């Protein structure tokens, strides 16, 4: 394992393959966004200035086919779905990218890169399309660990390819498709080249980190790497110094995929659980691991988040203002364990174990006359949760009812507590059920009951 050192001291360039927006986002897309959001947050915590680029593929074969089937334009379809992706990312607390380039906004850069490949003898033109010549690049297959002679043909079926493995850099115009004019005729970009062109524009060649789903290793990332190295010169080395690939989300143990229809839409998931619970569920496994999406897993994540949230809120209520405490103490070892896990290939499962351990220690001092200790444990828990995008105080503030409604709820909580003291459990349980049905969570603590909106 290599220690991470960026090309430029204190600065990290990170490119992540964003969505192809032919349809709304599903849970797999959200998992990928959360995974790389955590990577970004940890780099920032470690003091790096991160330039985070995540593209939008707003023109490709699938978008054209879907728009035609819906009787709409590719532009309208792409814009509608891009907004849905933004809404899903925002809902689970994914930070916005530093730059979010779209393929259709970077045709000049794509054309310039094609020129470089043609001039270098790594591409050729047939019938208005431009193809990458796989056979001219000896390193093809190294990223995905495949032998070129054992590879399947590329997905493009247009005539004129010299080798079945060659892939399109530019696709010649077809009737009723969006087109741009180029020196080799009208057409539109190939899928793979857009990422290479946009990454080079905003991060240069090479850059530090390239992220994507594991399903994009081949052919997409393999093709990106090949064309970037060939366009900018093999003497400049790899396109990216680190390649990170998140595992897939499965549904009923099968790959979640738009093409097969085996998907669970992001908006459906967010209608079932709080967004912070979904974020915890999707980030709890190591980012390289696959994750099966299930009701049982969501229930476990919901209980886990409530445990974290309850400690943070209760500790903050006890401490009031000035609850963040930088004094050294036993909580320092919790942070060291957390940091070691995150430094080891973003080991979120081990990092969460450190969080839960700190919460246990923090709960042990709640209600005692140990404000300094409580402040220390709250401070380290909040810091760790901040890295994971799960801090209930700053990133997911709990809603409170305003004015008269809060007064009514406080009175009902007192009535329930009085019923419990009388051992009138039928009344106290009925009140608790009524609260639950109304979306109000009651927490019984050593200092008395507390309520919050779920």
N, C-alpha and C positions, 0 to 999 in steps of 0.2 A: 504494500500500500504506500502511495506517495503522499508526503506532506503537502498540503495546499499552499502554494505560493503564487500569487497572481503575476501576470506579466508586468504590471506597473504597481509599484508599492502603494498600498493603501486603497487601490481601486480595483474593482472587479467588473468585468464585462460578461453578462449572462444573457444568452438567447434561448428562449423556450418556444418550441413549435406550438402555436396556438390553434384555435379551432378552424376547421373547414365548415362554413356556416350554411350548409344545405338544409339543416333541420335544427330544432331547439336542442339545448344541452341535456345530456343525461348524467347520471351519477358518476360514471367513469370520467367524464370531462372535469367534473368538480374535484374528483380525487386528484387528478393530475395538477390542477391549478393550486390546490391546497398543498400538495407535496412540495412544489417548487416555491410557493410562498414561504413555507417553513425554512427551506434552504436560504432564501433571500433574507429572511428575518435573522437567521443565525449569523450570516455573514455580516449584517449590519451590527448585530450585538457584539461581534468580534472587532468592530471598529472599521470595517471596510465601507467605502462609498460604492454602492452597487448601481450600475446602469443595467436595468432589467428591461429587456426587449422581448415582447411577446406579439407575434404577428397574427393577422387575420387573413385566412385564405378566402377571398370573396369572389374568386372566379376559378372554376374548374369543371370537369365533366359532370360531376354529381350535382353541382349547383345548376348547371344548364338543364340537365334532365329533370330535376325537381321543379324548377321554375316553369318549364314547358308543360309539365303535367298539371301544375296549379294554374296555368294560364296567366302568369305574372312575369315581370321582368326579373332578370338575374339581380339587378341592383336593388329592387324592392325586397326580394327574398333575402338577400345577403344582409341588408340593413336591418330588417326585422329580426332575424335570428342573431345578429351581432348584439343587438340590444338585450335579447333574452340571455345571452351568455354573460353580458355585463351584469345583468340583474342577479343571476345566480352567483357569480363571483363575489359581487358586493354583499349578497346575503350572508355568505359564510366567512366574510371578513378577509377576503383576498385583497392585498394591497394593489392599487392600480399600477400598471407597468410604467416605467419611465418613458418609454416610447411604445406605441402600438401601431406599427406600420401595416398597411393593407397592400395586398398584391397589386390591385388595380391602380394604386397610387405610385407604383415604383416600376412602371414599364420602362422608362428611360434607363434605369440602373440595370434592369434585366437585359435590355438590348445591348448595353455596353459590355456586360459580362459575356454575352453570346459572341460578340465580336472578338473578345480576348480568346475564347475557346476556338473559334474558327481560325484566327490568326496563328494559334499555336498548333493547329492540326489535330485538335482533340474533338472536333465536331465537323459535321458536313450537312449540306442542304440538299433536300430532294423534294420536289413538287411543293415548294413553299414552306415546308417544315424543316426544322433544324434538329439534328439528332446528336447526342453525345456518343462518341465512339469508345465503348467500354474496352475494346481490345487495345487501345493506345495507352491505357493507364494500368501499369503493372501492380499497383496496390489495391486494385478493385477487389472487394470482398474481405479486406482485413478488419474492418469495423465489425462486421456481422459474423466473422469467422467462417466464411464460405469460400469454396474454390470456384473461380469463375467458370470453369468447364462443367461444374455440377449445378449451375444456377438455372432457374426457370426463366423463360422469356419475360420481358417487361410487359406491363399491362396494355400498352398502346398497340392497337391492331392496325394502324394506318400502314399503307404500303410505302415502300421506299427505304426501309431499314436494311442496312448491310448485315447486321447481326441481330438475331432475335432478342439479345439482352440489351441492345441500345435503347436509350430512353429519350423522350422528347424534351428538348429545351424550348422549342417554339412550335406551336401547332398551326398549320395553315388554316385560313378562314374556311368555314363551312356556312351554308345558308342559315340565316336567322340566329347566328351566334355573335356575341360581342367581338369586335376586332380592333386592332391597332395597326397602323402602318409601320413597316420596317423596311430596311434595305432588301430583304429577301421576300417581301410580299406581306399582305395583311394577314393577321392571325391573332393569337393570344398566347400567353405564357404557358409553359409546361409547369406541372405542379412543383417539381423538386427545385427548380432554379430560383423560384421566388425567395425561398429562405436563404439561399446562399447570397443572393444579391442584397437582401435587406440586412442580413447579419454583417456583411462586409461594409455596407454604407454606415451603419451606426456603431459598429464595434471594431471594424478593421479585420485584418487577417494576419496572424491568427488572433483568437480571443480566448477568454478563460474557460467558460462553462457553456456547454450546450445541453439543454434538457429536452426530453420528449418522452412519450409513452413507449414501452418496450415493443409495441406493435409497429412502431415506426423505424426500428433499427434497420430493417430491410423491407422495401428498397429505399425508403425516403432518406434516412440519414446516411446510408451508404452512398447514395447518389449525390447528396449534398456535399459530402466529404470529397468525393472524386472530382466533381466539377470545380469546387473551390480550390483544391490543390492544383489542379491543372490550369485554372484561369490565372492564378496569382503566382504560380511558379513553385515547383517542388522544393526549391531551396528555402522557401519560407515555412515549410513544414506543415503540420496538421492544421485543419480548419479551427478546431477547438482543442484545448489542452486537456480538458476533462469532459467526458460524455456521461451524463446521468440519465437513467431511464427508469421511470416509475412503472411498477407492476400494474396489471389490469384489474378492474373490478369485475367480478363474476356475479351472475344472477342465476340461482339454481345451479351453481357450479359450472356454468357455461359463460364464455366470454360475452361481456356486455358490448353489443355492437349495433350501430344504426343499420348496417347493411343486412343483418339477419333478423332485425326486429326484436331481439332479446335485450330490451333496454328498460330502465326505470328512469323516467324523466326527472330532471332536477326539481321542477316545480311540484311534482307529486311528492317527492321526498321531503321537500321543505314544508309541505302541507301537513305532514305526519309528525314531524319532530321539530324542535327548536333548531335554528341554524347552527348554534354553537355545539349542539349535540351531534349534528351531522358532521360538522368539521372534526370534532374529536373522533368520531367513528371512522372517518375516512383517513385520518392521520395516525391512528394508534398503531397500525402495523408498520413495519419498516417500508419505506417508500419503494424499495425494489421488489417487495413481496406482492403476490396477488392478494386480493381481499374479496371475500364473498359477502355480498350485501344481503342482509337478512333481518327479519323482525327481532329475532333473538339478540343479534349483535347490537341493534339499535337500542333495545331495552337495557342492555348492559352499559352501553355508552351513556344513556340518559341517567342511569343511577350513578355512574362514575362522575359525570359532570355535576350532578346535584351535590355530590359529596364535596367536590372542589369548591363549588359556588357557595355552599353553606358555610364552609370554614372561612372563606375570604370575606363574605358579607358579615358574618358574626364577629370576626376579629376586627374588621373595620368599624363596626358599630361600637364595639367596646373601646377601641382606641380613640375614635373620633379623629380630629385633625392631627396632622403630623404623624400618621401611622407608619410611614416609611422610615426605617431605621437602618443606618449604615454601620452600626456598632458591630464589631467582630463577635462571633459566638459560635455555638455548635451548628447553626444553620449554614455556616460557611462550607462545611463538608457536603451538605446537600447540593449546594451550587457546584462544587467541584465534581461531584458524581454526575450531575446533569451536564455540565460542560464537557466532561470526558466522553459521555455518551454521544453528544451532538458532534463533537470533533471526530468521532469514529464513524464517518460516513453517515452523518445525520441519523444517529441511532435513537429515534423517537421512542420505541418501546422501553429501552433502558432509561431514557430521560424521564418518561412518565412515571416509572417506578420511583425515581428520585423525588418527583413531585408528590406522589401519594405518600411516600415516607415522610416528607416534610409536613404534609397536612396532618398525618397522625401525630407527629411531635407537636405541631401547633395546637391541635385539639386538646392535647394533654395539659396545656397551660391555660386554656380558655377558662375563665371564671375564677382564676386565682389572682392573687395580688402580684402578678409578674408581668407588668405592662411591657417592660423592656424585652423580655423573652418573647412575648406575643408579637411585638413589633418586628423583632428579628425574623420570626418564622413567617409572618405575613409578608414581609418585604421580599424574602427569597422566593416564596410561592408565587407572589405576583410577578416577580421578575421572570421566573421560569415559564409561567403561563403566558406572559407577554411575548416571549419568543415563539411559543406555539400558537399564538393568535387566539388565546382562550381566556384572557384575564377578565373576570366578571366585572371588575370596577371600571376599567378604562375602555376595553374593547366590546364588552357585552354588559353595559350597565343595566341593572334590573329595573324594570318599569315599576313605578309607584302610582297608585291612584291619587288624584288631586282632590283638594277641597272636601266637599261634603261626602263623597264616596269613601275617602280615607277614614273619615270620622265614623261612618256607618260600619266599615269593616273592623275598625278598632273595637267598636262596641260589641259586635258579634263575636269577635275573638275573646273578649272578656266574658261574654255569656257562656261560651264553650268552656272556658277555663273554670268558671264557677260550677258548671254542670259536672266537670271532671272531679272537682273537689268534693261535691256531694255524692260522687260515685254514680251519677246519673249518666251512665255510659251510652244509653240509647240516644239521649239528647245530644251529647258531645259528638257521637259518631255521625248522627244525622246532620249536624252543623258542618262537620268536616267534609262529608259527602257533598253537601250543598256548595261549600267553598270549591271543592275539586271540580264540580260540574260547571262552576262559573269561571274556572281558570285561575283560581286563587290557591296557592300552595301554603299550607300551615306547617311550620317547623317548631317542634317542641324542644326548647333548649334549657339548659340549667338556669338561665336568667328569665325564663318565661317564654310563652309562644310568640313567634314572629310570623308575619305573613308577607307574601310577595305575589305578584302577578306572574303566571307561568308563560 
